[in-house]
Amino acid sequence: MTRWTRKDLLGLEELTQEELELLLQQAQAFKEVSLRPIKKVPALRGRTVALCFLEPSTRTRASFELAAKRLSADILSFQGASSSIVKGESVLDTARNIEAMRVDVLVLRHNTSGVAAMVARGIRCSVVNAGDGSHEHPTQGLVDLYTIREKKGKIEGLNVVIVGDILHSRVARSDFWGLTKLGAKVTLCGPPTLVPAVMENLGARISYRLEEALDGADVVIALRLQLERQQEQYIPSFREYTRLYGIDRAKLERAKPDLIVMHPGPVNRGLELSPEVADGPQSVILDQVTNGIAVRMAVLYLVSGAHQESPDVLSKTPFENKISRPPVAGSK
Amino acid sequence: MTGRILIQGGRVLDPSQGMDEAADLLIENGKVSRIGKNLKADGAQTISAKGKVVAPGFIDLHVHLRTPGQEHKETILTGSRAAIRGGFTTICTMANTDPVVDSPNLIEFLKSESAKVGLVNLLPYGAVTMGLKGETLTEMGELASAGAVGFSDDGMPVANAGMMRRALEYSRMTHLPVIDHCEEKSLSGHGVVHEGLTAARLGLAGIPAEAETVMIARDLLLAQSVGGRLHVAHLSTAEGVELIRAAKKKKIQVTAEVTPHHLSLSEEALSTYDSRFKMNPPLRTQRDLEALREGLKDGTIDAVATDHAPHSAAEKEQGLVQAPFGVVGLETALAVLMTEMVHRGALKLETLVDALTRRPANTLGLDRGTLKTGAVADVTIFDPEAEWVVEAGAFASKGINTPFLGWRLKGRVTDVLAGGRHLYHGEQFMNGGFA
């Protein structure tokens, strides 16, 4: 059995198939925890997780925060507007300061590709990439792997279509690597200006016609289209984008009936997904959100190294593994 | 010491005379006096060059000394010392300083400051347009009279085709080349690395090859029409090599240079997001690298030039996307090309020395890069077999932004004479090299 030995989680490209499996198994264990009435384990008690989100983020930050809380970690939160980054301090300086406060895991979101790797090289504490520019968003990739396996029972051999702005999407890259390593066939679909054809060299199929790509697909992952892409003339209009690459009921009619629809959120309703599809029976978007917490618990737990010290910690609630149990109300 | 110096027992390699033989070299009064076997010179200082190559001092057509204005990156002193340490006795400096070298007094300033430092033969380029803004031509005639050896808006290429046409045409009176940083900015945009597989993997904005080739093609056509001498700087693409090869066949007056890093590294080097591999033009593909090597071999590319571009550590530490473009190159050029090409049989030693001496001298019409009798005694002696490791702490340059940090290289400059003065010997500066 593989053991987790990495200090950081920076992307799925660098992970082996075994490491991906390990993360998914760990997530499975934590998903069970989240079904209990008391959703908290002492796995990271006494450890500190810093959430450093230097780019606006609501759900990823909330998901990490809840994951850390359910592991009983202490949390230190930095956010873009209030952080000293805006005062001209470099990211690396900020990270070194956080490290000097003896933080165990630094969760970092930044709008520039490669920043997580640079920070991870520069400090000793663990770094979890919560999205770096257009590069990778490994925990979202893991969430998607976990959700697909949960819904489909497997990943190997599935046809997965990722549709939208592949060029600028960190989710697309993480999904592509994770899915490919676990044996799925990945088709990247979108307008040619937003789909780097060179990805074919890495084993992706490229398609510029969504109807064609959806034929025989088991999973479709729609990406959020950033509104500046139209100004930058990657696409002439949102109207045409929606007609060609927006997923609506008509396009799904010709796909397999058990096709599932995913989206990393937040959805531009009516742009990349029609409302009836986003909320429809094939949509598993909210399951992705639920699974996000278990997956991020697994990531924090493994990169922190806590699993090497107390492997049986999952079987206990926070109050069970110490001699002095807190008094239960009314017991006197 | 500008008296008599006898360099004994070396392999004298001087492409300007087709010379490659074991011989002694006698220097008198700062000039090459004689080359021959077993020369005797009573009372002369002797330098043993046993097992070493004795070549004309190298010429670098493309150097950024950052002075005036950005002395925290480099000064004339530190840049000159870096040049000497790399075997370069003549360096041509780019005009993109602050202020821009667009008036004769700045040419004179650079020449007089360099004379005070007294190490290398510093030859400044003047700008093509005032302030590198691409709007108004500089007074090229006066810049040439003051000592400019060419014109360049390096880094801020002349975007307007009509302006470039005027520049090429007007520059003809000076017989000096226009050094062309070929980059169509509407194609390079906010690009950070070559637009290819690595950019796609890393999620980085790309600089497509056409950003370079579109402007090469444009300026070759302009030069063909109005004349002028076009020198294409830091060529990086296979198609660019093709364009220049074809232009030379058509007798268009064009020359070109290539950097040691484009001859030895490709885009995969960026995989770790290390800003030490970020420069403009970016590292391209293996196919481009092979084409550049072929171009250097067959003479399509005239010179090896370093595009030495020092930056402070803090600037380069900002991460790949924010860090400025540019790498240093003076102190590693010879050794990198010896290691990566000559020792691997990919390039003849004579061709490498040619591309560092005779060919760049011809590009600018200089009387340097030669050991002919009576020439200024700029001499670089190197041990082709000596191994060393690139360490930032040993650099003479203020910039340690080298892509070759930690590399074990084979081939090392041991002695440098400039104007007959023995300035450098075995890692030590001497005879005024301390300045």
Interface residues (C-beta under 8 A of the other chain):
Chain A: E13 S90 V91 L92 T112 S113 G114 V115 A117 M118 R121 D132 G133 S134 H135 E136 L167 H168 R170 R173 P196 V198 M199 N201 L202
Chain B: G196 L197 A199 A200 R201 L202 G203 L204 T272 Y273 E317 Q318 G319 L320 V321 Q322
